[in-house]
Amino acid sequence: MTTADPTAAPAAEAPKPRLPNYWDYLQMSTLLSLQGGLEGDEAALAPDELLFIVVHQAYELWFKQVLRELREAIHLLGLDRLDEDKVPYVVHHLRRVAQILRLAVEQFHVMETLTPQDFLSFRDKLVPASGFQSFQMRELEIRLGLGEDQRERYGETDALAHIKSLADSSPGGARAWSAISAARADAAAGDTLVQTVEDWLGRTPIEGSTPGSVDDDQVVDAFLSDYLASLRAWQADQLRDLQRAGLSKPEELERRFAASFEAAARFLSAEDLPEGLSPSQRAGRRRARAGLLFIESHRDLPLLAWPRMLIDTVVEVEEQLVLWRNRHARMVERVIGRRVGTGGSSGVEYLDRTTSARVFGDLWNVRTLLMPRDRVPALRSRSYYEFQAPTAP
Ligand code: HEM
């Protein structure tokens, strides 16, 4: 055993490891130095301008997270066209998107504490800057799958062309345009949420049959024609009950029900889609719609639990986005009335028009066709969709 030499010099103290801390990790000094507005100086801001900047920045941070979740969901859903185990993870990411958007809808209460006159005290210096230039919102629309023909224009202005025209003249422009370009390239390759959901719906087993099975076309045809026959019979009962009630003209009711049935048949045969689609695109949409109708009609079956959750969550995401647009428009109406926006649009009138587009039109439209459970034709292959008892080793 050796003993320490009491006369030896003390060993040099090892440098203390640099421990992580809250403010450096979150880059608080940078974050808190970003609210200087056009002047780059918080002291020069109008009294309520800090609130205006903070609220916008908070929204943009949430949009950043939403985009991250959305990209991940699209990636997983499109990853391996055969691996349905990914669906719960997709639902997980999309639920988070819906939850953030729900919070974003609520956040407008904070913006509404800005009175019209307080906003007017600094509004004019912002012209022509506007939320219209929020490239993250545009990326979100593109990644969801909003068609370019669905995007509202104002006057001659198209939001994407507008961002492109600003890209060269502002320091953040290149970043804005590269985000839009990347999203557009992905969309052109089919990597949008609407396209990946449609592809996935197209793979839904209908009466146990999947695309590629020898008689899949016949199985799908039989499912759809049985469904339509049942729908016709149910509508006839509804028509008879309404005519008995005598509240509307009988021929008017008859015309309305006939139009509704015709619309349902056209939807299920995909004949309502634009002429430009190729036969295989039309067939793909028809298979996807049949899959959607199958899941919605038999949503209580164990095997369809995750599929129905995915559909519900996608609808929820779009519902929250529409509510966001609506809530933003009401907040704007409260703060600036019906005046022209800083971006030059008709303001509230323009914003209200943006609330009518639906990216996931099929998911909304199928609801018009649904019937009570006892009217849905019975399944021929119920056991395929039930939990299987484990087999003995
Ligand atoms: C006092 C507060 C606000 C006012 C008066 C206002 C007003 C407007 C107006 C009038 C437009 C239409 C384009 C234009 O002509 O400028 C617009 C668009 C927009 N605003 Fe706001 N806004 C406010 C707050 C916000 C906040 C907090 C956000 C959060 C990010 C936001 C995001 C957007 C977006 C994304 C658009 C584009 C909508 C579209 O084209 O679909 N706005 N805003």
Residues whose N, C-alpha, C, O or C-beta is under 5 A from the ligand:
A	BS01	HEM	V55 H56 Y59 S130 G131 F132 S134 M137 V332 V335 I336 G341 T342 G343 G344 S345 G347 T354
